[in-house]
Amino acid sequence: MQPGPLLGIDIGTSSSKGVLVGADGTVLARAARPHSTSRPRPGWFEHDADTVWWAGFAELVRELLAGGEKPAGLAVSGIGPVLLPADADGRPLRPAILYGVDTRAGAEIAELTAELGEESIVERCGSALSSQAVGPKWRWLYRHESDVAARARQFLMASSYLVQRLTGEYVLDHHSASQCDPMYDLRAGGWAEDWSALVAPGIDLPRLAWPTEVVGTVTAAAAAETGLPAGLPVTCGTIDAWAEATSAGVRDPGDTMVMYGTTMFLVQAVAEARPVSGLWATRGVFPGSFSLAAGMATSGAITDWLRELFDGDFAELVASAGRVPAGSRGLLMLPYFAGERTPVPDPLARGLIAGLTTSHGRAELYRAALEGTAYGVRHNLSAMGAPARRLVAVGGGTQGRVWTGIVSDVTRTPQHLPTETVGACFGDAYLAAVAIGLEPDIEAWNPVAEVIEPDPGRADRYDEFYAHYRALYPATAETAHFLARQQDLAAE
């Protein structure tokens, strides 16, 4: 008997997406919902768990199951690592503090690094503390919202919050936990309980599992709220970028994903725990696996900002940028509009557009933004050390092929575009299939649809620009830091 379809739901930064996928990988239904991100102060990014995560999830489920389908399994993913403090019953105590784009805990990063030692943190946890780390945000909470911290007994992420609402299980996957620096011991594969108690005293740490494991079933109460069948198996869940990498077949060492989204994110599968300065070494999605990750603080967020600024149509802006020659007629953008995460871990970095004249228009500015993020991708790939064995492009920014073409030219690397390119929720469905005992072939589920080859002439041109890109940050960092401090003062 053919098993029922698999349901995958992903909670993103600016939207949530879901798919219903047959056991053979055929997408039977898809749905999406935009949502807002709260920015109460410069450098602060938050989501309300009930209205953004849970309500959005329930809407997606009802739309996907409107035809009366009975799913056989469910997996969820979401932005992360995030910090959602909750009481002993899992009720959120404040909005969730988002991942590395939220830079409020700069003082706590420096403080914990001094206490524990950067070398010790990297050796034990795989990454130096940065705005991506959860531990400093916990300390910020104890320092600035002590009433909330005093009531907190649990901490949740987007995926684990949904899993708990669905099943009643307080659980977190190993990959997400490995981004909770300095709370997880990367090589030992478990919580670093001494350091966890230091940064989050009184917090009950969640049980750890893998995203390929069923951790519970949908309760009657959750079924009534969502329309899901009671008793439906639910997997542990994970962070969206790793679900997306799974959807694109990133599993063997050297496989590398570039995710074109609100932020640009890279995940490379590696054979063992391998800390690299300025990047994040983590556990992977599959039991015993490891990965190396990099993330820019802004990418699609800049193009969205420009589109709003110009009150322009997205397709028209992309097309106009495609007509501008490589180098944007002498413009160079440093894309650090919300600080930067990797390989320049500097929350006080700021954006820069060099070479502006009155002859430049919105097409040149838009292309300069695409090129600036492409230089950031090259910088991150270089920091990873070994060349990517296979580079796979996913995410909404792959549409139109202008941005992906620029990245291939800048990096001199072909990019494989799978058939499904907006795939965190598709990766969730695949993980659900694995968890309920199926043995799906991801290459059959999501075959390569196109290969973007670099153009040697444009690549030579970009080599010149890239050298100047690398020089811009060290030459302007002091000024950027001064201006960032002025922005903080203006917000008080």
N, C-alpha and C positions, 0 to 999 in steps of 0.2 A: 504494500500500500504506500502511495506517495505521501511523504510527510507534509504537514502544513507549511505555509510560508513563514518567513522569519521577519521580525519587526526590528528596525534599527532607528533610534532617535538620537540626534546630536544637538546639544545646547551650545551655540556659538556666541561670539562677542556681540554681534549685532543682529543675529537671526538664529532661529532654530529650524532644523530640517529633519525630515523623516522619510523612510522608504519601507515598503513592503516588498519582499524579495522571495521569489520561488526557490525551491531547493536546488534548482539548476542555475541560479544566478540571475534569472530574468526579473527585471523590476516590474512589479505589478501595479504599484501606485507610489506616488511621491507627493510630498506636501512641504510647505515652508511657511514660517511666520516671522516677520521682522519684530524686533523689540529694541528698546532703548537701553543705553548704558548711562548710569548717573555719574556725573563728574562734579561733585560738590566743591572741589578745590583743584587748582592746577596740580597735576600729578596724582590725583585720586580717581580711581575707576571702580564702580560698585554695581552690583546687581541685586535686586530684591528676589530672594529665592522663591517666595510664594507666587508673586505675580509674573515674574519673568520666566522662571524655570518650571514650576509645577503647572501653572495655568497654561503656559505655552505647550508643554508636553501633552497635557490632556486634550487640548484642541487638535494637535497633530494626530494623536491616536484616533480620535473620533473621526477625523477626515479620512485617515488611511483605512479604517475598518468600516467605512460607510457602506461598503458592498456586502457586508455580512461575513467577511473572511474570518477564519479561526486560526490565529497564528500558533506556531509550535514552539516559539521561543522569542525572547526579547533581550536586546542588549542596548545600553545607553552609553553615551560619551558626552563630554562637555569641556568647556574651557578649564584650564588649570595650569599650574597649581593655584588654587584659590583658598581663601580662609573664610569659612562660614562658621562662626562660633554658635553653638547650640546648647540648650539645657540638657538635663539627663534624659528627657523624653524625645530629644532630637528636634525641638522647636527652635527655629532661628532666633537669635537675640539681637541681631542687627543685619543690615545688608552685607552681602559677601564682598570681601576685599579681593579684587581680581589679581591676576597673575602679574608678570613682570612689567606690564604697562603702568601698574600702580607703584609709584616711587616714594610713598610717604615714609618708609622706614629706613631712610638713608643713615640716620644717626645710629639706629639699632644694628644695621649691618656692620658699621665700623666698630661698634662696641663689642658685638659678639665675635667678630674676627679677631679683635685684640685679646679677648678673654680666652678663646679656644685655640687661636693660632691658625693662620690661613693654611699652612702646610698640613697641619693635622686634620683640618676640615676637608681639604681636597683629598687627602689620603683615605679618610674614612668614608666620606660621603660622595666623593666623585666630582664635586664642583665647589668653587669658591662661593661665598655668600654674595648674593646680588639681589636686585629687586624681584627676581623670579622666586627667591626662597621664601618658604612659609615661616620658618623660625623667627626671623626678625620682625615679621608682621605680628606674630603672637606677642613679642616683647613690646612692640608699639602699642598693642591693645591694652596690655597690663598697665602701661605707663599713662596712656591718654584716655582710656575708657575703662577705668578700674572697676566701675560698677558692672559693666558687661562681663569683663573677665572674671569677676568674682562669682558670677552665676553660671559661667560656662563649664560644661562637663564633657562636651563632645566637639569635634571639629569635622566639618563636612566639606566636600567639593560638589560641583554640579552633578557629577554622575553618582556619587555616593549618597547625596541628598535624595535623588530620585529613587535609588535602590531602596533606601530606608523607608521612604513614603510608600513604595510599592509592596515591600516584603516585611518591613519591621526589622530588617537586619542592619546592624551597624558594622559596616565592612568597607575596606578600601583596597584597591588593587596595588600590587607591588610597584608597578610603574609610577603611579601617582604618589605613593609614599616615598619613592626614591627622589622625588622633587621637593620633599618637605625639609630640605636642608636647614639645620644640621640634625634632623630627627631620625634619619634612617641610615643604617650601616649598609653601604652598597655591596661590599663583598660578602658579608655575613648573610645578607638577604633578610633583614628584620629590623625592627625598631631599635634605635640606639637609646635605650631607656634612660640612661644617665643624662644625656644631652636633651632628650625630650622633656624630662622633669625640670631641667634648668630653664628652658624657654617657655614651657607651657605647664607650669605646676598645677596639679589638681585635675588635669585633663585625662580622661579615660581614652587610651589609644584604640582605634578600631582594629578589629580582626583583619588580617591580611589574606588576600586570595589573588588568583590570577584572572585576567579578563576572559579567559577561556573556561572558567568554572561557573556552574550554576550555584548561586549562593542562597536562593530562596524562591518562593513562588508568590504570585500576586494575591494579596489578601482580599477578603470579601469587601472590606471598606474601600480599598484602592480600586477594586473593580467597579464599584458603584460610582466613584468619582470620575473614572477615566473611560469606561466602556470596555476595558480589557476583560478577558475571561478570568475568573478566579482560578487559581492553581497554575497559571501560566508560568513556566520556568523563566527566571531572570538571572542574567549573568552578573558578574562583579562590576562591569563597566570600566572605563578608563578615560584618559585625557584625549581630547578630540584629535590632536595632531597624530597621535599614535594609532588611533582607529583609522584615520585617513591614510597613514602609511601602510597599514594592513590592507586597506582596500586596493592599494596600488601594487601589492606584492612585495613590499620592502621587508625582507626576512633574512636573506643570506648576507653575510659580511660584505660590505662595500655597496650594497643597494642603498640608494639615497633618494629621499623625497624632498622636493621643493614645493611647499604649499603657498599658493598665491591667494592671500586673503587680506583681512583688515591689518594683520601683521604678516610678515613673511617668515615662514618657519621651515627649518630643515631637520630631517631625522635620517641618520645613517645607522644601519645595522652593523654591529661590530662583534668580534668573536669573544671578547672578554672585557671586564671593567677596565677602561682606559681613560683616566682623567687627562684632559687637555686644557691648558691655560685659556681662560676666557670663554670656554664652552661648558656644556652640561653633560656629564656622564651619568647615565641612568639605567635602570632595569628596563627590559623590553616588555612586549605584550605577552609573549609565549613563555611558558615556564623555563627558567634558566637562561633566558636571553638577555642581551645587553644592547644599549644603543648610545649614540653620541648625538647631541642635539644642539641646535643654534636657533636663535630667534631675534629678529629685528623688532624694535618697538613699534614702528609704523611702516606701512607700505601702502596697502589699499586705503588706509585711513588718509594718507596724503592725497591720493587721487580723488577720494570722496570730498575732501576739503576743497580742492581746486574746482571740482565740478560745482559744488555749492557756491563757491566764491564767484565763479563765472556764470552761474545760473544756466549751465549748459546741459545738453543731452549727452549721456555717457557714450553712446555709440558714435556720435559726431565728434566728440573730443578724441576718442581713440583713433578714429579714422584720420583726423587732422594731424595727430601726433605721428601716425604712420607715414605721412607725407613729408615730414621734417627729416632732413638727413642726420646720420649718426653724429652725435656731439651737440645736437640741439642748437646749431648755429652759434656755438661758443658759450653755452650755459653749462654749469656744473652744480648739481644739488647734493648737499650733505643731508641725508634723510632722517636726521635725529630729532624729529619734531616733538617727540615725547620722551627725550632721553634716548639711550640705546642700551640694549641688553647684551648682545654678543656680536663680534668678539671684543667689543669696546664696552665693558660693563660700567656705564656712566649715566646715572639718572639725571645729571645736570647738563648733559650734552644738549645742544639745541640745533635746529635746522638752519641751513645756510644755502643761499642761492648766489653763486659767484658768477660774475660776468654780465649782469643785467644791463641792458641799454633800452632806450625808448623804442628801438626797432623790434624788440622781442614781444611776441604776443602769447595768447593762451596756448596755442599749439606747441610752441617751443617750451613753455613752462611745463606743460603736461608731459611732453616727451622727456624733459630733464628729470621729472619725478620718476618716470619709469626707468630711466638710465641710472639714477641715483640708487634706487633699490637694487638694480642689477649689479652695480658695483659692490653693494653690501653683500649680495649673495656670493660673489667671487671672493670677497674678503673672508666670509665664513667658510666656504669650501676650502680655501687655502689654509685656514686655521685647523681644519680637521686632519691635515697631515697627509693622508693617503688619497690619491685620486679616486673619485667615485667610480665604482665598477659599472654602475648603471644609474642614470639620473632620471627620475620620474617626476613629471609635473602634474599637480592636481590643484583644485580650488577654482573659485569663480573667476579669478584673474587670468585664467588660461583662455578664456573666450576671446575670439578676435585675432589671436595669434600675434599681435603686435608686441605685447609685453614678453611673451615666451621667446619670440624671435630675438628681442634685445638681450635677454638673459643668456641665450645660447651663444650669441655673438660675443658678449662681454666675457663669458666664461670659457669660450672655445669648446663647448661641450654639447653633444646632442642631448635632447630631452625626449623621453618617451611619454606620450600622452595616452593614458588608458581610455577605454570607451567611456567609463564613468569617472569624471574628473572632480565632481563635487561629492566626495566620497566618505566623509567620516561616518555618516549614517549607514552608508553601504558597507563600510568596514564593520560597523556594529552588527549588521545582519549576518555578515560572514562569521564573526566571533560567536554569535548566537547559534549558528549552524554547527560550529565546532563544539560548542559547549553541550549541545543536546545529543552529540554522538555521531553526527554526520561527518563525512570526510570530503568537504568541498575542495576543488582545485581552483585557487584564486585566479590562475591564468585563464582558465575556462570561464570563470565568472566575469572577469574583467580584462579581456585581451587588449593589447596595445592597438590603438586606432591610427596613430600617426607618430612620426619621428621628426622633430624640429632640428634641422642641421644648422650649424653655424656658418656664416658667410665669412670667408677669410679676409676679404677687403675691409669689411666693417670691423672685424675682430682686430685687425692691425690698428685701425683708427681708435678703437676703444682702449687699446693698450696704453696709448698716450694719455688719454683722459684718466684712466685708472690710476696711473702714477700720481697725477695731481690730486685725485680724490683721496688717496692715502695720505697725502701731505696736508690736506685741509684741516683735519681734526686736530692734530698736534699743534698746528699753527694758530688755531682759533679757540682752543679749549678754554683758556683763561678768560677770554671775553665772554664765551658762552656761559661759563659758570657765574660770572658777574651778573649777566642778564637774567639767568635763571633765579638767582637770589632776589633780584629786583621784582621779578614776577611773583615770587612767594610773598614778598612784603606787600605788593599791591593787592594781593588777595586777602590779606589779613584784615 
